[in-house]
Amino acid sequence: MAERLAGVITEDALSVGATFPSATELSRRFGVSRPTVTKALDKLESAGLLSEARQGKRRTVRALPKRTESPES
């Protein structure tokens, strides 16, 4: 799930400093429970991709995910 959420940064063309969708929005978007989304968001925070969410303050993008695709020949 964390990989799918990291993909949101690319899919939604979010830049560093942009507001990341809430856990509620993401749970609806992917059809999973909020606790599942929250665990994945915690992983992205630990990896340094997202800021920590606090009451009244939404998560923001801190870094862009590294591309894992291999270059085409």
N, C-alpha and C positions, 0 to 999 in steps of 0.2 A: 504494500500500500504506500510506503514512503516513496518508492520510485514513481508511482503514479502521481502522487502529490507534487513531487519535484517537477514532473512533467507539466504541471499546471503553470509553472513559471514560464516555460517555453511556449506552451500552447496559447496562453493568454497574453503573451508578449509583455510580461511584467519586467520592469527594470529594477535595479537596486534602489531601495527606498520606497517602492510601490507597496500599497496595502495588499496583503494576501487575503484571499477569501476566508471567511469564518468556518469553524468546524461544522456548524449547522449547515451552511451553504454547501460545503464539500460532502457532507454525509448524504445530502439530497442528490447532489450531482453524480456521486458514484454508487448510490444505493447501498451504503453500509452504515453501521451504527456510529454515533458520535464518539463513543469510547475507542473504537477502532481508528477513527480519524485522529483523535487526540494523541494516541500512541504514536502514530506515524508522524504527526506534527512535532512531537517531542524529539523524534529521531532527526528530523530536519533541523530543529533548533540545535541539537548536539553537534550536527555536522557543520553548523555555521551558515546554513542557507537562509534561515529565518530568525528574526528577533524573537525574544520571549514575549508571550502574550501576558498582559496584566489586566486586571479588572479596569474596564473603561478604555483600554488601549489595545488596538488590534495589532496583529503580527505584521511585520513588514519584511520585504525581501532584503537580505543582507549580502547575498552573493548569488551569482548565477550558477546553475549546475554545470558541471563539466560535460562536454559532449562525449558520449561513449561509442558513437558510430565510428566505424573505421572509414578512412578516406577512400573514395572510389578511385580505381585505377584507370 
